[in-house]
Amino acid sequence: MASIFRKKTGQSPFDSVRSVFYEGKELYPNAGFREKDHIQICIRNPNCIKGFFLPRVMDEAFLKV
């Protein structure tokens, strides 16, 4: 919706967006955090991505916690 408005008004589109998602039960009363709170980002302009990494394979021989 915001992208349509920006286009109609002659503004350039957003390169990225982010949002907070509050999910799950409160960790404790008045904590301000819930069990599954998280932030998601969306990069709409691939030119903003300067690099990336590939997660390593888990080493099963390493000491388990």
N, C-alpha and C positions, 0 to 999 in steps of 0.2 A: 504494500500500500504506500509506504513512504517513497519507494522507488518510482511509482507512478506519479505521485505528487511532485517529486523533484524533477522528473522528466517534463511534466506539463508546465512547470514554472521556470524551465530553462536552467535548472541547477544540475551539476554533475552528480552522477550516482555515488553512493557510498562505496568505498573500497572494501570495508569490512564492517561487520556488526558483531555485537556480543550481548549476551543476556544471562541473567542469573535465574536458575530454576530451584525453587524451594520445594523439597520433597521429603517425605518420611515424617517420623515422629520427632518431637523435640528431644535433643540429647539430654537435657534436664530443664526444669522450669525456668523460663525467661532466659534461656541460653542464647537465643538468637541464631542458633545453628540447628539444623535437622540432620537426620541420619544420612540422607542422600542428596544434600545440597550440592550443586555443581554449577559451573559456568561453561557455556558453549560459545564458541566463536565460529564465524563463517567468513572466510576470505572470498570475496566476490571478484576481486581483481588479482589474477595469478601473478601479475608483475610485483605484487607486494611480498611474495614469498621469496625470501633471500636464501633459504636452505632448508634442509630437512634431515632427519636421521632415521635409520632403520633400527628397530629394537633388536637387541641381541638375543640369541637363543639361550634359554635357561641352561645353566651348567648343573646337571644333576649331581655331579661329584662334589660340588661345593657344600660346605656345612649347612645343614638345614636349621632354620631358626625355630 
